[in-house]
Amino acid sequence: MFTGAGISAESGLGTFRDNGGLWERYKIEDVATPEAFERNPELVLNFYNLRRKQLLESKPNAAHISLNKLSEKYKLHIVTQNIDDLHERSGSKKVLHLHGKLRESKSSVDDSLIYLIEGVNLKMGDFCEKGSQLRPNVVWFGEAVPKMIDAISITKKADIFIVIGTSLNVYPAASLLNYTNNAKQIILIDPKAEQEKGIEVIKEKATIAVPKLVKELLL
Ligand code: APR
C-alpha cells in the first residue's frame, strides 16, 4: 500500500497540488525547506502548527478504516508520504512515514533526538535536551529521505501494490513504482488518475473505491 495526501482529503486535510491545495496558498521555499527554517523559523513552525491543529480536529475516513480489513487475508504494509497519523488512528499497525510525522518534533542539531509534540503547537524556545531549537520531524524539500531504503524493500515484496491518492509528483517517493516487479497487480485509486500501462486505474474517491476494492480482494 502506498498512500498520499488524497487518502486524507476526505478527512478534511488539504492535499498539495489539487486546486486550492497547500502549494497554491504557500510557497514551498517559504515553509518546507531547511533554508526557510533558517531564514524564518517562526513562519515555518506556524505553518506546521496550523496543519497540526487541523489534524487534531480530523479523524480517519472510510478509506483508512476499510483498508485495515486486508490484514485478515494479507500481510498489510503501508508506506505513506503523509505526515498525518490517520492511518495509525484507524488501527493500521505497520505504517512507514517516508516524509516524517506532523505530531513529532526533532532536534535541529541531532536527528536521533525525536519527541512527541503534546497538543498543537511547537514554538520558538522549545529546545531539545542539547539546547537547540526543535523543528518539525518532517522531511523538507532538499533533505534526504532515509526511510526510502525500507520502503523499497517493502515494495519489492508486494504481491499487490495499491496506490491511493498521490499525484506521484515527488521523488524519490514516486520512484517506488519502479520496484513493483514482483507485484501481480498494481492498482491506482485517484479521481484524476490517467490510464497507465500495467496499472489498474480506479478513477474514484478513496472513501468509495477503497471499501469496494477491499471487499473484492477479500472474496
Ligand atoms: N481520493 C483519492 N485521491 C484523491 C482524493 C480523494 N478523495 N482527493 C484528491 N485526490 C488525489 C488528487 O487527484 C492527487 O492526485 O490525491 C492526489 C494528491 O496529490 P498531491 O496533492 O500532490 O499529494 P501527494 O502526492 O501526497 O504529494 C506528495 O509532496 O508536498 C510534498 O511532502 C509532500 O508528501 C507530499 C508529497
Boltz pocket constraint, residues with backbone or C-beta under 6 A from the ligand:
constraints:
  - pocket:
      binder: B
      contacts: [[A, 3], [A, 4], [A, 5], [A, 6], [A, 7], [A, 9], [A, 10], [A, 15], [A, 16], [A, 17], [A, 18], [A, 21], [A, 81], [A, 82], [A, 99], [A, 139], [A, 164], [A, 165], [A, 166], [A, 167], [A, 168], [A, 169], [A, 170], [A, 189], [A, 190], [A, 191], [A, 192], [A, 193], [A, 204], [A, 205], [A, 206], [A, 207]]
      max_distance: 6.0
